[in-house]
Amino acid sequence: MTTADPSPWLNPAIEGVRVRKEAYEQLRRMSTWRLLAATKAPAVLAILQAVFPAGDRRLPRSELVARIETHLDLLHDGADDADATGADETGRRGGRGAAEYADAWVREGYLTRRDDPQQLETMFEPSPATIDAITFIVSLEEHRPTTTQSRLQLVVQQFDRLAQETEADRDVRLAGLQVQRARIERQIRDLAEGELMLPSPEASVDRLRDILQIAAELSGDFLQYREDLRAVDLHLREQILSPEGSRGEILEQLLAGDDLLGQSSVGRTFTAFFRMLNDPAQNRTAQDLVDRLLDRDFARMLTRAERERLANVFSDLYEPAQEVLDVKTELYRSLARFVRSQDFREHRVLLDLLQEAQGLALAQKDEVAPRTPFGLGLDLSRARIASVSQHQLKDPTDPGAPAEAEVHDATTLSVEVLADLVRTNDIDIVGLTGSVNDVRGREGQASIGDVLRAHGASQGLASVIGLMFLATQYAQSREGAHETVRWREADGRDYAARVPAFFFLEDVPVE
């Protein structure tokens, strides 16, 4: 006995469930799902909200690690610390440092790392996945229903506006405008007769909070804009390198200066948004509306944080929008350089070689066992890896170590040479004689170094030569003995010389 197959009309439904299940399996690998399903998700989400409060959308690495460090006990709470959203690949248990958590969160996709040429350190910011996870958790925490009357009115108003603006039948469109005019005239008549109908404060606050929620969602979309633009840029580069497809058309458009990033769906959406955000007339109108709402009585029912969000609802959008525009501009310039510099040709040759090698490998996979030895030896390159902290930075204000003294070979000076130097350099022999006799009279004997230490060298090197001349005539030398004499020149620089040891035992006659 065989079981009959399910009814034919059930097959599409069953197939639909199977397709949806496979789609959810893909979504489960995304960072948002993994973060929400992690064991330490409550601690990680709370820390990320504290690390990146309103206004701090990007932090340098040192400050990020310092802020995580203050909440590290939340991540170490529990017997097993291997999870903490970014499982320890080494299987190690126990406390991990704040820097390790930061690196793990980057690998898991919870943080995004950016290199900013205007900053000395690498910058970090929450990823779009983290923003989505925090938004979802906050919505659960606030318990605010989304099926409010104000949201339904917003939906109906937008449907009505779109239907009117896209109506191609002139008579239908004219009839719709006449209905609007009649409604406006009725409102004018009622106001002129003194009848003023206002919504309840509670309903007004609900509508205002719904509008603020929509504005907050706009702000959170900027990170996703940037990621989508980078994905488009990568797709264009893949098409340029692809041997098939429309790479010729893409190259022609880029060489002609077309902004293919701006022409993509995400590029068009952002460009329209940015143009409206920077329209002066729109800005004045929007700010006037915000100011009027802040003056309303029902606005006092808002919390302080909600009032601040309302006051800065448009100004808070300018900076992240400008950052997205900067990313779009830089990606466009990089893509244009990639094409105009002909770099893509080198990449294409390399890609062809890689594909050729891969094809050869695949052709041999059934004939060559994976462990078959090859008669080819590869010498792996080696590099000594050391910490950057081992290098000593140069201080521009530090004059550095003094230059090494220049050492000259000692030469023997005869009495004739010394006498000639004395005559040609006008050395003060009389003054030197008095200095020698003064030191010898006090000490009993005097060396050349003793005289220089007591009276200095008024003529610099000339005084040293003069003392050497007197020593060769009136002092006794000690065979093989030397002494080091020091003096200062007129320019303030100190010098030293190694000379034979002479000792004046008698006074030098004054000539």
JOSUL-V520596 format. One record per residue. PHI is phi in whole degrees, -180 to 180 (999 if undefined). OMEGA is omega in radians with two decimals (* if undefined). D_CENTER is the distance of its C-alpha to the mean C-alpha in Angstrom with 1 decimal. Layout:
phi:omega:d_center
PHI:OMEGA:D_CENTER
PHI:OMEGA:D_CENTER
This chain:
phi:omega:d_center
999:-3.10:69.4
-110:3.13:66.1
-89:-3.12:63.7
-69:3.09:63.3
-66:3.08:59.9
-57:3.13:58.2
-56:-3.11:59.3
-58:-3.08:57.8
-74:3.08:56.4
-84:-3.07:54.3
-59:3.11:52.6
-60:-3.14:50.1
-67:3.13:49.2
-63:3.13:48.7
-64:3.11:46.7
-64:3.09:44.5
-64:-3.13:43.8
-64:3.13:43.0
-64:3.14:40.5
-65:3.12:38.9
-63:3.10:38.7
-65:3.09:37.0
-64:3.11:34.5
-68:3.07:33.8
-62:3.08:33.4
-67:-3.14:30.5
-65:-3.12:29.0
-65:3.11:29.4
-81:-3.13:26.8
-74:-3.04:24.2
-64:-3.11:21.5
-62:-3.13:23.2
-65:-3.13:26.5
-63:3.13:25.4
-66:-3.13:23.6
-67:-3.09:26.8
-91:-3.08:29.0
-69:-3.13:27.4
-63:-3.11:29.6
-96:-3.11:27.1
-56:3.13:25.9
-57:-3.13:27.3
-69:-3.09:25.4
-66:3.14:22.0
-64:3.13:22.4
-64:-3.13:23.5
-69:-3.14:20.7
-64:3.06:18.0
-65:3.13:20.0
-76:-3.12:20.1
-71:-3.14:16.5
-117:3.08:15.5
-72:3.13:18.5
-60:3.13:19.3
101:3.11:17.2
-108:-3.10:14.1
-89:-3.08:12.4
-148:-3.08:8.8
-135:2.99:8.2
-70:-3.02:6.5
-60:-3.10:8.0
-61:-3.14:11.0
-72:3.10:12.0
-60:-3.13:11.7
-63:-3.14:13.9
-64:3.14:16.2
-70:3.09:16.8
-67:-3.11:17.6
-59:-3.11:19.8
-68:-3.12:22.0
-115:-3.02:23.0
-65:-3.12:23.3
-64:3.11:27.1
-67:3.14:26.9
-79:3.14:25.4
-91:-3.13:28.0
-74:-3.14:30.8
126:-3.08:33.2
-77:-3.04:34.9
-117:-3.14:32.5
-108:-3.06:28.8
-76:-3.10:28.2
-87:3.10:27.0
49:3.13:24.6
49:-3.09:23.0
133:-2.98:21.6
-58:-3.13:24.8
-69:-3.07:24.9
-63:-3.12:25.4
-81:-3.10:27.5
77:-3.10:29.8
-74:3.09:29.4
-104:3.09:30.5
107:-3.05:29.9
-68:3.06:27.1
-113:-3.12:23.5
-81:-3.14:20.8
-63:3.12:18.0
-64:3.11:15.5
-65:3.10:17.7
-64:-3.14:17.7
-60:3.13:14.0
-65:3.13:14.0
-65:3.14:17.1
-68:3.04:15.9
-67:3.14:13.2
-64:-3.13:16.1
-79:3.12:18.4
91:3.12:16.3
-86:3.08:16.1
-125:3.11:12.4
-114:-3.12:9.9
-101:-3.12:6.7
-129:3.04:4.4
-99:-3.12:3.4
-102:-3.13:4.1
-62:3.14:7.3
-88:-3.13:8.3
-119:3.12:6.1
-76:-3.10:7.4
-111:3.02:5.4
-69:-3.10:3.0
-99:-3.14:3.1
-128:3.10:6.6
-149:3.10:9.4
-65:3.14:13.1
-78:3.06:14.3
-56:3.11:17.3
-63:3.12:19.5
-67:3.11:18.7
-60:3.13:19.3
-64:-3.13:22.6
-65:3.14:23.6
-65:3.11:23.2
-61:3.14:25.0
-65:-3.13:27.8
-65:3.13:28.2
-64:3.12:28.4
-65:3.07:31.0
-69:-3.10:33.0
-70:-3.09:32.8
-75:3.13:34.0
57:3.10:36.9
-94:3.13:37.0
-67:3.12:39.0
-89:-3.14:37.7
-89:3.13:41.3
-96:3.13:42.0
-63:-3.10:44.4
-65:3.13:41.8
-68:3.09:39.6
-64:3.10:42.7
-64:3.11:43.6
-61:3.14:40.2
-65:-3.12:40.7
-64:3.14:44.2
-63:3.13:43.4
-69:3.06:40.7
-61:-3.12:43.2
-62:-3.12:45.9
-64:3.14:43.8
-64:3.13:42.7
-63:3.13:46.3
-70:-3.07:47.6
-72:-3.13:45.2
-103:3.14:45.8
-71:-3.13:49.6
-91:3.13:51.4
-81:-3.08:54.9
-64:-3.12:55.7
-67:3.13:58.4
-65:-3.14:56.2
-69:3.12:53.5
-66:3.11:56.0
-64:3.10:57.6
-64:3.10:54.2
-67:3.11:53.7
-66:3.09:57.2
-63:3.09:56.5
-62:-3.14:53.5
-64:3.12:55.6
-64:3.13:58.3
-65:3.13:55.9
-66:3.13:54.5
-64:3.11:58.0
-66:3.10:59.1
-64:3.11:56.2
-65:-3.14:57.2
-66:3.14:60.8
-65:3.13:60.0
-66:3.14:58.0
-66:3.13:60.8
-86:3.07:63.3
93:-3.12:61.2
-92:-3.10:59.7
-126:-3.13:56.1
-104:3.13:54.5
-120:3.06:51.1
-69:3.14:49.1
-67:3.11:49.0
-57:-3.13:46.2
-63:3.13:45.1
-65:3.13:44.8
-65:3.12:42.9
-66:3.11:40.4
-61:3.14:40.0
-64:-3.12:39.4
-66:3.12:36.8
-68:3.07:34.9
-64:3.12:34.9
-66:3.10:33.5
-64:3.11:30.7
-65:3.10:29.9
-64:3.12:29.7
-63:3.11:27.4
-64:3.10:25.1
-66:3.06:25.2
-62:-3.13:24.2
-63:-3.13:21.1
-74:-3.11:20.1
-81:-3.05:20.7
-67:3.08:17.8
-61:3.13:15.4
-68:3.05:18.3
-55:-3.09:18.8
-64:3.12:15.4
-65:3.13:16.2
-66:3.11:19.8
-64:3.10:18.9
-66:3.09:17.0
-66:3.10:20.1
-65:3.11:22.4
-61:3.12:20.6
-64:3.13:21.0
-64:3.11:24.6
-64:3.12:25.5
-66:3.09:24.4
-65:3.11:26.5
-67:3.12:29.4
-65:-3.12:29.2
-85:-3.09:29.4
-71:3.11:32.0
-73:-3.12:35.6
-123:3.07:37.0
89:-3.00:36.4
-105:-3.10:35.7
-68:3.12:33.4
-63:3.13:35.8
-65:3.13:35.6
-65:3.12:31.8
-62:3.12:31.8
-63:-3.14:34.4
-66:3.14:32.5
-68:3.11:29.2
-66:3.10:31.3
-81:3.10:33.0
92:3.14:29.8
-71:3.11:29.9
-91:-3.11:26.7
-69:3.05:27.0
-65:3.12:23.8
-69:-3.13:25.3
-85:3.08:28.6
-70:-3.09:27.4
-62:3.13:28.3
-68:3.11:24.8
-67:3.12:24.3
-65:-3.14:27.7
-62:-3.13:27.2
-69:-3.13:24.0
-61:3.11:25.6
-64:3.12:28.6
-64:-3.09:26.7
-67:3.13:24.6
-65:3.12:27.9
-69:-3.12:29.7
-65:-3.08:27.0
-103:3.08:27.2
-75:-3.09:30.9
-58:-3.13:32.4
-65:3.11:35.6
-62:-3.13:33.9
-63:-3.14:31.7
-63:3.13:34.8
-63:-3.11:36.7
-65:-3.13:34.0
-67:3.09:33.4
-64:3.11:37.2
-65:3.13:37.6
-63:3.14:35.0
-62:3.14:36.9
-67:3.13:40.2
-68:3.12:39.1
-65:3.13:37.8
-84:-3.10:41.3
-73:-3.14:43.1
-65:-3.09:44.9
-68:3.13:43.3
-66:3.11:39.8
-71:3.11:40.8
-78:3.11:40.8
-76:3.03:37.0
-74:-3.14:34.9
-62:3.13:33.0
-64:3.12:29.7
-68:3.09:31.2
-66:3.09:32.5
-66:3.09:29.1
-63:3.13:27.7
-66:-3.12:30.7
-65:-3.07:30.3
-111:-3.01:26.7
-61:-3.14:27.0
-95:-3.13:26.3
-64:3.12:24.1
-70:-3.13:21.6
-90:-3.02:21.4
-66:-3.05:20.6
-64:3.11:16.9
-64:3.09:15.8
-66:3.11:18.4
-66:3.10:17.1
-64:3.09:13.6
-63:3.11:15.6
-64:3.11:17.7
-63:3.10:14.9
-63:3.13:13.8
-62:-3.14:17.5
-65:-3.13:18.2
-66:3.10:15.6
-64:3.12:17.0
-63:-3.14:20.5
-65:3.13:20.1
-64:3.13:18.7
-66:3.12:21.6
-65:3.09:24.0
-64:-3.14:23.1
-60:-3.11:23.4
-85:-3.04:26.9
-71:3.11:28.2
-82:-3.13:27.2
64:3.10:29.2
-64:-3.10:26.4
-64:3.12:27.4
-67:3.10:30.8
-65:3.11:29.4
-63:-3.12:27.4
-68:3.09:30.6
-62:3.12:32.8
-63:3.13:30.5
-65:3.11:30.5
-63:3.13:34.3
-65:3.11:34.7
-64:3.12:32.7
-66:3.10:34.8
-65:3.11:37.9
-65:3.11:37.2
-65:3.10:36.4
-64:3.10:39.7
-64:3.14:41.7
-66:3.13:40.2
-66:3.13:41.2
-69:-3.10:44.6
-99:-3.01:45.2
-65:-3.13:43.9
-88:-3.09:47.4
-103:-3.10:49.2
-113:3.12:47.0
-67:-3.10:46.4
-59:-3.09:42.8
-99:3.12:44.0
-68:-3.13:46.0
-72:3.09:45.3
-109:3.11:44.4
-82:-3.10:46.0
-137:3.10:42.7
-105:3.13:40.8
-111:3.07:37.2
-87:-3.12:36.0
-76:3.09:32.5
-74:-3.14:30.2
-124:3.13:29.2
-143:3.07:26.4
-84:-3.10:26.3
-104:3.14:23.1
-133:-3.14:22.5
-73:3.10:20.0
-64:-3.11:17.9
-67:3.12:19.5
-76:3.14:22.8
-83:3.13:22.0
-95:-3.11:23.3
-74:3.13:21.4
-83:3.07:23.6
-96:-3.10:24.6
-60:-3.12:25.7
-85:-3.12:28.3
-86:-3.14:29.9
-67:3.12:32.9
87:-3.13:32.7
-71:3.12:35.7
-65:3.14:39.0
-65:3.13:40.3
-65:-3.13:42.8
-67:3.11:46.3
-81:-3.09:48.3
-102:3.12:51.1
-111:3.09:54.4
-68:3.14:57.3
-72:3.09:60.2
-126:-3.12:63.3
-86:3.13:66.8
-102:3.11:68.0
-83:3.12:71.8
-63:-3.13:73.8
-67:3.13:74.6
-64:3.13:70.9
-63:3.12:70.1
-63:3.12:73.2
-67:3.10:72.1
-64:3.11:68.6
-63:-3.12:70.2
-68:-3.04:72.4
-77:-3.07:69.8
-108:3.07:67.1
52:-3.12:69.5
-80:-3.10:68.5
-80:-3.12:69.8
-69:-3.12:72.1
-64:3.13:74.1
-64:3.13:71.1
-67:3.10:69.9
-62:3.11:73.4
-63:3.12:73.4
-66:-3.14:70.0
-64:-3.11:71.4
-66:3.13:74.6
-66:-3.12:72.8
-69:-3.11:70.6
-66:3.14:73.5
-67:-3.14:75.8
-85:-3.03:73.4
-102:-3.10:72.2
93:3.05:75.3
-152:-3.10:73.3
-149:3.00:70.2
-100:3.11:67.8
-62:3.12:65.7
-65:3.11:62.6
-62:-3.13:64.6
-64:-3.13:65.6
-67:3.11:62.1
-67:-3.10:60.8
-82:-3.02:63.5
-121:-3.13:63.7
72:3.13:60.7
-118:-3.08:60.8
-65:3.13:61.7
-111:3.11:61.7
68:-3.11:58.8
-60:3.13:59.6
-62:3.09:63.0
-66:3.11:64.0
-63:3.11:63.0
-63:3.12:65.2
-63:3.10:68.0
-65:3.07:67.9
-62:3.12:68.0
-63:3.12:71.1
-65:-3.11:72.9
-66:-3.14:72.0
-66:-3.11:73.5
-100:-2.96:76.8
-124:-3.11:77.2
-109:3.10:74.9
-102:3.13:75.3
-95:3.09:72.7
-109:-3.00:71.7
-57:3.08:71.8
78:-3.12:68.3
-93:3.11:66.6
-136:3.03:63.7
-140:3.12:61.6
-102:3.14:58.3
-109:-3.10:58.7
-129:3.09:55.9
-154:-3.13:56.0
-120:3.12:53.9
-82:-3.11:54.2
-66:3.13:54.4
-80:3.11:50.8
90:-3.12:49.8
-87:-3.13:48.7
-93:-3.14:50.2
-132:3.09:52.1
-145:3.12:54.0
-147:3.09:56.7
-101:-3.04:58.8
-126:3.05:62.5
-61:-3.10:65.8
-81:3.06:67.0
-120:3.14:69.9
-131:3.08:71.7
-84:-3.13:73.9
-99:3.09:76.9
-126:3.08:79.1
-66:3.09:78.6
-83:3.14:77.9
-62:3.13:80.8
-88:-3.11:80.0
-93:*:81.1
